[in-house]
Amino acid sequence: MTGLVVAMDGPSGSGKSSVSRGVARGLGLRYLDTGAMYRAMTWWMLRQGVDLDDPGAIGARCGEPLIVCGTDPDGPAIHVDGIDVAGPIRQAEVTGAVSAVAAVPEVRARLVALQREVIGSGGIVVEGRDIGTVVCPGAEVKIYLTASAEARAQRRSAELAGSTVQAQQEAMARRDTLDTTRKTDPLSMADGAVELDTTAMSLDEVIAEVLRLVAEHAGPSGPGGDRIRERT
């Protein structure tokens, strides 16, 4: 299990974060939220007054902030220059700007390098939008989570006080377009990935299915196979 990498990709609202943390917790693995790293970069750019309509300006400064991402699935931390930004990066201002920052090639190059450092020799569940395609194409288990637009919007609306399903559906449609059409590392399903539609599934059901897929990969005599089966 120490060398296992589970890549969890998919659009906003598909359940990546909750599922990834549940799987990591169940298998005793580390957890990495790569989206939080892009949000942290965006937060820093906004704080510095960088023009987010200017990709060149973003690219020129993306090497400055020190971004440190924790890997505890029970309490994933994210710091920028020593500041805890776990709360601020979830604010609407960051959410509305992160796609623009994440589309800049220099930003992606820097954060992908950091993500690969954290992944190291494995033993981790990694969630994002390009994990199985770019960050770790050699991941032993690749999952592509998806769900209907309405289900995704309902989930996100429930998480955000004062938000409506319609507003979230419109916001996600814009985010999907930006993420799937960007020139650098667009959101797509990786070769060899298993697509899992979570629309009609509970969180526990999705976690159980991913654990089953991991156990299937490990096989009867694979590393950690007995431990996985005990948890499924």
Secondary structure, DSSP 8 states (H G I E B T S, - for coil): -TT-EEEEE--TTSSHHHHHHHHHHHHT-EEEEHHHHHHHHHHHHHHHT--TT-HHHHHHHTTSS-EEE---TTS--EEETTEE-TTGGGSHHHHHHHHHHHT-HHHHHHHHHHHHHHHTT--EEEEESSIIIII-TT-SEEEEEE--HHHHHHHHHHHSTT--HHHHHHHHHHHHHHHHH-SSS-----TT-EEEE-TT--HHHHHHHHHHHHHHHH-TTSTTHHHHHHH-
